[in-house]
């Protein structure tokens, strides 16, 4: 319908709030990439900030935050839009807290810092290898802790979904 990515999230939020008798919420990251220029317009509705992996120098940085709240929490929320640029070969890595909050048997989390290190170690690899490397890194930390099955299913869903 036109408008910004923030406008789209605001409309989605209104629709969820209007039809949400169980008061559920959802996090969302919405972006539009111009594949010719590499320009990325994006808004975030309470989701983990994606990580930008720069192929040229191997840096992994958090995409600047837009500050949006999860969708379905309350009506009449505004969602800001920000702009970024992806160069050829750069990757935008989206993930959920199921990955970063996966715990070992002693209750220690995988963490965002460990995820960034895992991405830095595989920066020149194809996307399928990056996903395998991240999955392996989380598996090594979590080991046989009971929550393992939950994050493995989430990781498999991401791989299956593309």
N, C-alpha and C positions, 0 to 999 in steps of 0.2 A: 504493500500500500504506500510505499515511499516512506520518507522520514529517516531518522537515524537508527542505529542499532539500539540506542537507549529508548527511543520511541517504541520500538518493537517489544523490548522487554517490559516497558510500562504497560502496553496493551495486553501482553500475556499475563502480567501480574493482575491487572483488572479482571481478566477473564477467570483466572484461578480464584481470586477472592470472591467473585460473584457466585461461583459454583463449588464451594469448598466446605460442605457441612462438617467434615471431620477435622477441619483446621490443619490440613497437611500443608507442607511447603516443599519447594523444590529449588535447588540451586541451578543456575544456568550461566553459561558463558556463550555469548553470541558475537560472531565476527563475520565480516565480509572482506574477502581478500580479492583485490584486483590482480589477477594473475599476470597481467601485462606489465604493471608498474611495481608490484610487490607491496603496494600500500594496503594496510590493514586497518579497518575501522572496527572497533569492538566496544562492548559493554559487558559488565559482569553483574550478575544477580546472586551474590553470596557464594560463588564458587571459588575454589582455590585459584589463585592467580596462575595462569599458564607460565611455563618457563620457555624462554626464547633461547634456542641453541644456535649460536653463530658459527657457521662452518669455517669462515675465514680465519678466525683466531681461537676457536674452541671455547669461547666463553659461554657460560650459561647464566642467564639473568632472569629475574622475575619480570614479567610484563608489568608495566606500571599499573597500579590499581585504579579502579574507577569508583570504588566505594559503594556499589549497589548492594542492597539487602536481598535476601532470598525471596523468590516469588511465592505469593500466596500468604505471606505473613500479615500484611495490612494493605488496604487500598490506597490509592492516590500517592504512590511513590514515584519519584523521578529517578531515572537511571542515566548517568553521564556516559558520554562516548569519548573515547580517546583514540589517537591514531598512532600507528607504529609502521615500521617498514621492514619487510623481509627481503633479504638478498637471495639470489639463486643459491640453493643448497641449505639455507637456513631451515630450522625446524621449530614449530610451535608445539610444545609438549603439554597436553592437557591431561590432568589426573584428578583423582578424588582423594579425600583424606583417608579413604580405606587403605591407600598405599602408605602414606606418610605416618599414619597412626597405627599401622600394623605393629604388634608387640611380640617380643620374645617371651620366654617363660618367666622372666624376672620383671616383666612389665615395662621394659625399655622400648620406646618407639623407634621406628625406622627413621623418621624425621625428614624434613625438607632438605637439610644440609646433605644428608646421605644420598638423597635422590639426585641432588645437583652433582655430587661427586660421581655418581654412577653415569649420569648423562655426559659429563666431561670426559670420562674414560672411553666413551663410545661415540664421540662426536663425529667422526669420519665414517661411521658405519651406516649401512642402509637401515631404514626405519624398522624392518622386521627384526634385525639384529639388536637394535637399540631396545626394543620392547623385550626381547629375550634376555638381554643383559640386565635390564631393570628388574624383570621378574626373578631372575636368578639372584640378584643382590637382596631383594626382599626375602626370598626363600631362605637364603643363608642366615639372615638375621632372625627370622621368625622360627625357623626350624620346625619342631613338632608342636609348637604352641597351638592351643585349640582354635584361635582366631584365623589360623592359616587358611583354612578352607574358604572363608569368606573373601579374603583379598585375592586368592587365586581365581575364584569364580569371577570377580570383578575384572581382573587382568585378562582373563580369557575372553570376556565379553568385549573388552576394548579391542583386542586383537581381532576377534571375529567381526566386529563392526567396522573395521578398517581403521 
